[in-house]
Amino acid sequence: MLALNQARHVIRQDPHSAAARCLLTLIEALESGQSFPLKDLYSLDYANFQIALELLQEWRLYQFGGFARNGHAASRASSPERRKARAEVRVETPEAADADA
């Protein structure tokens, strides 16, 4: 999950930047299964674009990694490891952190 850590760093550095908003929206879309407008990736500079691509690669590996271990989609979808990993992927926005304080 190196790309996720890199994205978190970008988001924490300047949470109101266009890059942070784009990466956060991408992470939320991947996490929730919602759609993401790919044209938004064009707003990123090359370094952040690379982070976005790596996020997509890691997400895809994560999605299909469980299939090979568990043998079928039903056990993969409900595995405790998957729920734990999904919970660890959550990225806090500054607004959410302020609300918890």
Summary of the structure (lengths in Angstrom):
residues: 101
radius of gyration: 14.6
end to end distance: 27.0
largest distance: 42.9
contacts: 250
relative contact order: 0.15
helix: 79%
strand: 0%
